Amino acid sequence: MRDGRLRTTSLRLRTVVAILVLLAVLLTALVVAVEAVLGARLTAQVEDRLRDRASAAAALVGVLDASDLADRLSAQGLSVRIVEPDGAAVEAGPSPEQLRKGPPDPTGLPGPAARSSAAPSTTGTSDSTGATITSSSVHEDDGVLTLRSDLEDGTRITLTAGTRDVQETLAQLGWVMGGASAAFLGVAVVGVVLVVRRSLRPLDEMTAAARSITASRYPRPRPVCTSRGPCASIFRRSALRCTSPRLGAMAS
C-alpha cells in the first residue's frame, strides 16, 4: 500500500539553503556597512571643505568688501550668503536649489574678483585684520550641505555645497556591489552544493548500509531515506532485529 505521508525535505537541501541564506545576509550587511561608512566619510570631506573656506573668509572680513569676498567664494562652486553687521546681505554663486540638481558647470562660475587700487591702503590699516569665528552650525538637506558661521564682529557667512555627486557615487557603488554579490552567490551555489554533497557522503553510505540490512530481513521495498528521521527509524529497527528478532518484528 502506498504511503500517503508527506516526505520531509532532505538534509542536503536544508544545509545548502541555510548556508546560502547566511551568505546573502552577510553580503547585504557588508554592502550597507560600506555605503554607510563611505557616505559618512565623503560628507565629512565636504564639511571640512566648507569649514576651511569659512575660516579663510573670516580672515578676509574687513580686508575685502562683502561683494568681493562672496565672488571669491562662489568661484569655488559654493552658494554664498554674507550678512554684514548692519543687516546688508550679499549673495553670490548658484542657489541651493541649483546645487540640489547637481554640481554647477565650471564654465558658468564667476572668476576671481579683480583687486581694486585701494586694496593696498586697506590692508595696511591696523583694524583690517579679519575676524574670528565664534560659532558655526552644519545643516544637511536633500542634496546640499550648509555651514553657517557667526563671526565676532556680527558678520554671518553661510556657505552651501552640493552633495548630489556624493549620492550618485553611493548609488553607483551600491549597484556595483549588488551585482558582485549576486555573482558571488551564483558561484557559491555550485561550490556549496559540491562541498555539502562531499561532506554528507558518509551519511549516505550509512543510510544505504542500513537500508540493505533492513531489506535482507524484509524483502518488501522501503521508502528512500532523505532525512535524519527515516535514517533513525531504519537504524532503530535494525538494532532491534539484531538484539531480538521478536522485538524487531514488533518495531516494524
Salt bridges, closest charged atoms under 4 A:
ASP3 OD2 - ARG5 NH2 2.81
GLU47 OE2 - ARG51 NH2 3.09
ASP52 OD2 - ARG53 NH1 2.73
GLU91 OE2 - ARG81 NH1 2.39
GLU97 OE2 - ARG100 NH1 3.94
ASP141 OD2 - ARG100 NH2 2.72
ASP142 OD1 - ARG164 NH2 3.90
ASP150 OD1 - ARG156 NE 3.22
ASP204 OD2 - ARG12 NH2 2.59
